[in-house]
Amino acid sequence: MKIRVIFFAVYLFLGSLLPNSDLHELSKISDLLQHYQTHVALNGQLSFSEFLHMHYQGSENTPSENHDRLPLKQMGNSAYDYFVAMPLLQPTFQLQETQEPQHYLSHPQPRVADAFTGSIWQPPQVA
């Protein structure tokens, strides 16, 4: 069980290092390298940083089939879609018998004795 917890902890940590993405994008690195080799064959001297700038920060980004397969170009595929969470232990729930609700009645005690309040609070009298 510890191995599974460690695996998923490392998996989630590595997935969090990719902004707005997941580990599924790492599987597209081979397409990125093949596309880079195609550009090197066509352009001759093209550094990898120039290639990345051209495809990820450049304004001359032409859409094509190869560009859609590059990592971090299309979002929406999630590696989490491939996992089906099934609980290992199926807990059994037992319903408890309901108890009748207890009713509490409040009996406020007067703050001032009745005899005293009757002598003070009198309407004004005309003499």
ChimeraX attribute file (.defattr): number of C-alpha atoms within 10 A of each C-alpha:
attribute: neighborCount
match mode: 1-to-1
recipient: residues
	/A:1	6
	/A:2	6
	/A:3	8
	/A:4	9
	/A:5	10
	/A:6	11
	/A:7	12
	/A:8	11
	/A:9	12
	/A:10	12
	/A:11	13
	/A:12	13
	/A:13	11
	/A:14	12
	/A:15	18
	/A:16	13
	/A:17	11
	/A:18	13
	/A:19	8
	/A:20	10
	/A:21	19
	/A:22	21
	/A:23	18
	/A:24	16
	/A:25	20
	/A:26	14
	/A:27	11
	/A:28	14
	/A:29	14
	/A:30	13
	/A:31	16
	/A:32	18
	/A:33	13
	/A:34	13
	/A:35	17
	/A:36	17
	/A:37	15
	/A:38	12
	/A:39	16
	/A:40	15
	/A:41	11
	/A:42	10
	/A:43	9
	/A:44	10
	/A:45	10
	/A:46	14
	/A:47	12
	/A:48	14
	/A:49	9
	/A:50	13
	/A:51	17
	/A:52	13
	/A:53	12
	/A:54	13
	/A:55	17
	/A:56	15
	/A:57	11
	/A:58	12
	/A:59	9
	/A:60	9
	/A:61	11
	/A:62	8
	/A:63	9
	/A:64	8
	/A:65	7
	/A:66	11
	/A:67	16
	/A:68	12
	/A:69	17
	/A:70	22
	/A:71	19
	/A:72	18
	/A:73	11
	/A:74	12
	/A:75	12
	/A:76	9
	/A:77	13
	/A:78	13
	/A:79	13
	/A:80	11
	/A:81	7
	/A:82	8
	/A:83	8
	/A:84	7
	/A:85	7
	/A:86	7
	/A:87	7
	/A:88	6
	/A:89	6
	/A:90	7
	/A:91	7
	/A:92	6
	/A:93	6
	/A:94	6
	/A:95	6
	/A:96	6
	/A:97	6
	/A:98	6
	/A:99	6
	/A:100	6
	/A:101	6
	/A:102	6
	/A:103	6
	/A:104	6
	/A:105	6
	/A:106	6
	/A:107	6
	/A:108	6
	/A:109	7
	/A:110	7
	/A:111	6
	/A:112	8
	/A:113	9
	/A:114	9
	/A:115	8
	/A:116	9
	/A:117	10
	/A:118	9
	/A:119	8
	/A:120	8
	/A:121	8
	/A:122	8
	/A:123	6
	/A:124	6
	/A:125	5
	/A:126	4
	/A:127	3
